[in-house]
Amino acid sequence: MLIDAKQTRLPKLTGKLISDVDFGFGILGKLKKGGTFEVIQSQVARKDWEMSLLDVHISGRALFFHTIGEQQHDVRSQFTPVPSGLSLAQAASKVAEDGNHRSPAPK
């Protein structure tokens, strides 16, 4: 855990389940030991923070039979400010334009 005391922010949080976690004595669900998570927030403006990384790897079960298997890796970057008063149509146009300049995702 990393804390930015000046801005009272939690820029980074990582963890690992060191034992199984039961919900409702295991009846409602269970997360298995060994699951990991990492969340990183990045400062994108003077008082504005955004999540720049979410990495979750957990497994378990819910309500006896439903299997939980969450494997998520989400990276966000290149945050840019937009002018105040931007209309919805202008924002949609900017998103479409930016999407055309990105290289394709690796296969």
ChimeraX attribute file (.defattr): number of C-alpha atoms within 10 A of each C-alpha:
attribute: neighborCount
match mode: 1-to-1
recipient: residues
	/A:1	11
	/A:2	11
	/A:3	12
	/A:4	10
	/A:5	8
	/A:6	6
	/A:7	9
	/A:8	8
	/A:9	13
	/A:10	16
	/A:11	18
	/A:12	16
	/A:13	14
	/A:14	14
	/A:15	13
	/A:16	14
	/A:17	14
	/A:18	11
	/A:19	11
	/A:20	13
	/A:21	15
	/A:22	16
	/A:23	12
	/A:24	10
	/A:25	9
	/A:26	15
	/A:27	12
	/A:28	12
	/A:29	20
	/A:30	21
	/A:31	21
	/A:32	17
	/A:33	15
	/A:34	14
	/A:35	20
	/A:36	16
	/A:37	17
	/A:38	16
	/A:39	18
	/A:40	19
	/A:41	18
	/A:42	17
	/A:43	14
	/A:44	16
	/A:45	11
	/A:46	7
	/A:47	7
	/A:48	9
	/A:49	15
	/A:50	15
	/A:51	17
	/A:52	18
	/A:53	17
	/A:54	17
	/A:55	16
	/A:56	20
	/A:57	15
	/A:58	18
	/A:59	17
	/A:60	19
	/A:61	18
	/A:62	16
	/A:63	13
	/A:64	11
	/A:65	9
	/A:66	10
	/A:67	14
	/A:68	15
	/A:69	14
	/A:70	13
	/A:71	13
	/A:72	12
	/A:73	12
	/A:74	11
	/A:75	11
	/A:76	12
	/A:77	11
	/A:78	7
	/A:79	12
	/A:80	8
	/A:81	8
	/A:82	9
	/A:83	8
	/A:84	6
	/A:85	7
	/A:86	9
	/A:87	10
	/A:88	9
	/A:89	9
	/A:90	11
	/A:91	13
	/A:92	11
	/A:93	12
	/A:94	13
	/A:95	11
	/A:96	11
	/A:97	11
	/A:98	10
	/A:99	11
	/A:100	10
	/A:101	8
	/A:102	8
	/A:103	7
	/A:104	8
	/A:105	5
	/A:106	4
	/A:107	3
